Amino acid sequence: MICMSARDVVESTGAMLLVEGKRPLAGEVEIDSRRVGEGSLFVAFAGEKVDGNSYIDAALDAGAAVVCASVEPAQATLEHARRVDATLLRAEGDDCEEFLLRLAGAWRALHQDWTVVAVTGSVGKTTTKDMLRAGIATQRRVHATAGNHNNLIGLPMTILSAPKDAEVLVCECGMNHKGEILRLTRCCRPTIAVITNVGTSHIGLLGSRENIACAKAEIVEGMEAHGDIRPTLILESGGDFTSFVSEKFARPKGIDVVCVGSHAGDILRAQDVTVGEESLPTATFVTQDGWKKTVTFSVPGRVAVSDALMALEAITLLGLDRDMALDAIATMPPTRMRLSVLHAVCGARIIDDSYNASPSSMAAALDVLSRMPTRGRRIAILGEIGELGQEEKRLHGYVGAYVAAKPIDLVVFVGKDAAREMAEAAKTMGLSEDAIELVESVEDVMKIIPPILKDTDTVLVKASRAAGLDAFVRGVVA
């Protein structure tokens, strides 16, 4: 909920004031006119499929106090705003994205009592964010990014929707291009930041892993102290870009850097990591001050331990109790479409990891499938990985080779050229042709797999979002 005068909105965003009304702004900021209520601020994005400017009158009728247009409003709309005593603005440069960022930045500046934790990285952002929320919630009022709304629209909406009594904000920061995290961090002004890892996601857009590391490192540009808590960046000690980010970006800005992992010198480390039934990991967490605790996670895969290390160290920096936080993190259920275990109508177990993919997360998901006990077949349905650019052929080949090294009974590669590359690599590395299916679409998968599924089978579904393999999960799950 946001409470500001229309004049303050104009001053903080640079928007043009077209009509000044007296309706008080004391409601939610909305980008969907159907959600507008009394006192709301409606931002009319001109989207590719839907033009929010076509719904300005509907927003005014629903009680919007302030509406920000991204085109010149019709005279009738101006008169409508005057008639209902609402304020009508036009975004500077007709850029509603920048309008939202500026507005959220101003709202953040008015809430110096908030402590903000920001999370970015190639993979593991959302799970780490959810672990932070679960752990912090045991002791503080926390508001976190919903789902994966981590872009130049989602992050400001997270800030603007924070409840009045929020004490800690957890902001997930995603990016596709250089400069985007810079805009996000300057908006949310975190005190603690986490970079989960530097992988190959978006390498087709950024050109190299070093460029990806530079883009992730932009997070330090907006960091600031909060009371006694110094601005601190948390990194994984075993990451091959940890020193690069620390020495080139963080420390020159006066940002403290702490490392977690499995090394003896880490401020927080995990030891005796094992993976048991259902691929659920167990680990002992140890700190330099002698604290120790062993837990088993509800989230499958060893990667859950790495994500938990990041989250727990951030929680420790907030001055919160580690035991309470780690218990909450360990019992947290998997995030939807991220290694969540479901059951098909026929009884087969479905590992739904269909939200997104990178080469490293594909390997981690295959590890989970391989280690999960099953009375029947292990089946992998793997779609193409997006945004790999010139590395597409090589990295998809690595995935295919990795599949061949795993105890998998049937693999379905979904897509075109990149899927064919995975299939060829798998065959080259020794996977039987009888164990490989190559299809072009999720519709093809639906024709092949559901009729042969048995209640004893375990099926991994993994791909980039564009592959649409979540449709398969919806089609077979009870």
Stockholm file with secondary structure:
# STOCKHOLM 1.0

chainA/1-478         MICMSARDVVESTGAMLLVEGKRPLAGEVEIDSRRVGEGSLFVAFAGEKVDGNSYIDAALDAGAAVVCASVEPAQATLEHARRVDATLLRAEGDDCEEFLLRLAGAWRALHQDWTVVAVTGSVGKTTTKDMLRAGIATQRRVHATAGNHNNLIGLPMTILSAPKDAEVLVCECGMNHKGEILRLTRCCRPTIAVITNVGTSHIGLLGSRENIACAKAEIVEGMEAHGDIRPTLILESGGDFTSFVSEKFARPKGIDVVCVGSHAGDILRAQDVTVGEESLPTATFVTQDGWKKTVTFSVPGRVAVSDALMALEAITLLGLDRDMALDAIATMPPTRMRLSVLHAVCGARIIDDSYNASPSSMAAALDVLSRMPTRGRRIAILGEIGELGQEEKRLHGYVGAYVAAKPIDLVVFVGKDAAREMAEAAKTMGLSEDAIELVESVEDVMKIIPPILKDTDTVLVKASRAAGLDAFVRGVVA
#=GR chainA/1-478 SS CEECCHHHHHHHHCCEEEECCCCCCEECEESSGGGCCTTCEEECCBCSSCBGGGGHHHHHHTTCSEEEESSCCCHHHHHHHHHHTCEEEECGGGCHHHHHHHHHHHHHHTCTTCEEEEEECSSCHHHHHHHHHHHHTTTSCEEECCTTCCSTTHHHHHHHTCCTTCCEEEEECCCSSTTHHHHHHHHHCCSEEEECCCCSTTHHHHSSHHHHHHHHHGGGGGCCCBTTBCCEEEEETTCTTHHHHIIIIIGGGTCEEEEEESSTTCSEEEEEEEECGGGCEEEEEEETTSCEEEEECSSCSTHHHHHHHHHHHHHHHTTCCHHHHHHHHHHCCCCTTSSEEEEBTTSCEEEEECSCCCHHHHHHHHHHHHHSCCSSCEEEEEECCCSCGGGHHHHHHHHHHHHHTSCCSEEEEESSHHHHHHHHHHHHTTCCGGGEEEESSHHHHHHHSGGGCCTTCEEEEECCGGGCTHHHHHHHBC
#=GC SS_cons         CEECCHHHHHHHHCCEEEECCCCCCEECEESSGGGCCTTCEEECCBCSSCBGGGGHHHHHHTTCSEEEESSCCCHHHHHHHHHHTCEEEECGGGCHHHHHHHHHHHHHHTCTTCEEEEEECSSCHHHHHHHHHHHHTTTSCEEECCTTCCSTTHHHHHHHTCCTTCCEEEEECCCSSTTHHHHHHHHHCCSEEEECCCCSTTHHHHSSHHHHHHHHHGGGGGCCCBTTBCCEEEEETTCTTHHHHIIIIIGGGTCEEEEEESSTTCSEEEEEEEECGGGCEEEEEEETTSCEEEEECSSCSTHHHHHHHHHHHHHHHTTCCHHHHHHHHHHCCCCTTSSEEEEBTTSCEEEEECSCCCHHHHHHHHHHHHHSCCSSCEEEEEECCCSCGGGHHHHHHHHHHHHHTSCCSEEEEESSHHHHHHHHHHHHTTCCGGGEEEESSHHHHHHHSGGGCCTTCEEEEECCGGGCTHHHHHHHBC
//
